[in-house]
Amino acid sequence: MEGNDIEELRAIWDLWLPVTQELSFQKFIEQSDLLEELKYDFNEKAELRHTETQRPFVFNYYKNVLERNSKRYQALGHLLAQYIYELLEKVCKLQKVYIPPEADKEPRSFFFMSETALTSHHSVLLVLLQDHGVFRAGQWSQQAIIHHGLQHGSQIPCIQMALQAHYDVIVLNPNDNFVDLKMEKEWKDLLTQNIGSSSLKMVQAENFLSLQQPLQCIPKRCSNTPEEHMAYIWDYFISKTEGKDVAFIVHGYGGLVFMDLLVRRKWEVMNKVYAVALIDSEHHVGHQLGSDVQLLAWIKHHCREWVTSPKPLDKPAATVLKKEFPMVSAGTEKHNLAPSSSLQSIFKYFKRALKAKTTINFSRVPIVTRSSTKRKQSA
C-alpha cells in the first residue's frame, strides 16, 4: 500500500474514532448483565482488548468447557452486532430500514442506507454484500473484528470512504434470515432488565450462557435466504433509484448472491450496475450463468476480483478455474482480512471504471450460434 493510501485511511479513521470512543462498547456491555464474562472494549486503535489486562480476547474463559465458552463467544457476537448497528446509525448517519415495511407485527429483517440513497443527490450508489455466517449488517467478519479490530472486520471504514467520495451507500443484511423466539426472549431479559443485585445478574447471564440449541425459529418474510434478501432490496429500493450508477462490493458467498441477482434481473442489473468488486468470491459462472453470451460479456467488462494470495496487492492472480474476468491479489492469504486489505485498490477501480464507463446496449449483443458462425466463416 502506498504512503498516500495509508495516510488517507488514517485520516478517514480519525474522523469517526472519537465518536466510537463516546459510544463505548464497554458501556454497551454494561447494559446487558454480561459484564463479568465480557470485560472488553475497543482501544484507541479500535482493537478489542480486556479492560483490565489490555490483552486480546480469550476464548477459553471457562477452562476447557467448550459449550459454555461457545455460548460466551455467541453472546459477544450478538453484542457486537447490536453495537455496530448503533455505529452505522450514529457514526455513519445511515438510516435503518425495516423490510417489508408493512409487516410491523411479524418478524422482519432490515438494512441500512444513506439518507439520499433513493434520490439523485449523489451520482453513485455503493451496495455492500458480505459473506455468509453469523455476522450482520456492517460486518465483513466477526472473527476479524474480535481478533484484528473494527478497522479490519467492520464495514465502517469502507462506508466512510464511500461517503467521503460523495457516494450513497446501501448496507445489506443478508444473514438475518430468521428469529429464534427463545433466544429473543433471553436477550430481551438480559438487555432490558435492570436488576440491582450483581449476583442475580451473574445468575441471569449464566442462564443465557447455558442455553440449549434454538427450539423455535421463524423465517423472516422477504429475507428467508441471502438471495431473497438481495432480490427484495433490488426490486423495492435499488431499482427505483434514478440517475445513479450502482457499484457493488461483494465478499465470499456474496459473490454467489450477486450472480444469482444478475441472472434473476438480467437487463436491470446490466443497465444500472457499472462495476462489481468481488473479494474471494464463491460464485460459479458455469453453474449460475451457463453459456449466456450476454451475461458473460457483461461480467468480463464490469467485474474484477480480489483473491487471497501470497502475491502483493493488485498483482495478477488468475486461477485455472476462474478466467471470466480480471483477477488480482487481495494482498493477504486470509479470507476474513481480504476486504480491508483490498479496500484502497477497490475504490481506485471504481473511480477508473466510472471515468471510463461506456454505454453499451447489451440487449443488442448478438447471440453466437453455430449457424451464425458458419455463415461468418463462409463469408
Stockholm file with secondary structure:
# STOCKHOLM 1.0

chainA/1-379         MEGNDIEELRAIWDLWLPVTQELSFQKFIEQSDLLEELKYDFNEKAELRHTETQRPFVFNYYKNVLERNSKRYQALGHLLAQYIYELLEKVCKLQKVYIPPEADKEPRSFFFMSETALTSHHSVLLVLLQDHGVFRAGQWSQQAIIHHGLQHGSQIPCIQMALQAHYDVIVLNPNDNFVDLKMEKEWKDLLTQNIGSSSLKMVQAENFLSLQQPLQCIPKRCSNTPEEHMAYIWDYFISKTEGKDVAFIVHGYGGLVFMDLLVRRKWEVMNKVYAVALIDSEHHVGHQLGSDVQLLAWIKHHCREWVTSPKPLDKPAATVLKKEFPMVSAGTEKHNLAPSSSLQSIFKYFKRALKAKTTINFSRVPIVTRSSTKRKQSA
#=GR chainA/1-379 SS CCHHHHHHHHHHHHHHHHHHHHSCHHHHHHTTTCTTTCCEEECTTSCEEETTTCCCCCSCSSTTCHHHHHHHHHHHHHHHHHHHHHHHHHTSCCEEEEESTTCTTSCCEEEEECTTTTSSSSSEEEEEECCSSSCCTTBSCHHHHHHHCHHHHBSHHHHHHHHHTTEEEEECCTTCCEEEHHHHHHHHHHHHCCCSCHHHHHHHHHHHHTCCSCSCEEECTTCSSHHHHHHHHHHHTGGGCCSCEEEEEEETHHHHHHHHHHHHTHHHHHHHEEEEEEESCCCCHHHHTTTCHHHHHHHHHHEEEEECCSSCTTCBCCCSSCCSSCEEECSCSCGGGHHHHTHHHHHHHHHHHHHTCCCCCGGGSCCCCHHHHHHHHHC
#=GC SS_cons         CCHHHHHHHHHHHHHHHHHHHHSCHHHHHHTTTCTTTCCEEECTTSCEEETTTCCCCCSCSSTTCHHHHHHHHHHHHHHHHHHHHHHHHHTSCCEEEEESTTCTTSCCEEEEECTTTTSSSSSEEEEEECCSSSCCTTBSCHHHHHHHCHHHHBSHHHHHHHHHTTEEEEECCTTCCEEEHHHHHHHHHHHHCCCSCHHHHHHHHHHHHTCCSCSCEEECTTCSSHHHHHHHHHHHTGGGCCSCEEEEEEETHHHHHHHHHHHHTHHHHHHHEEEEEEESCCCCHHHHTTTCHHHHHHHHHHEEEEECCSSCTTCBCCCSSCCSSCEEECSCSCGGGHHHHTHHHHHHHHHHHHHTCCCCCGGGSCCCCHHHHHHHHHC
//
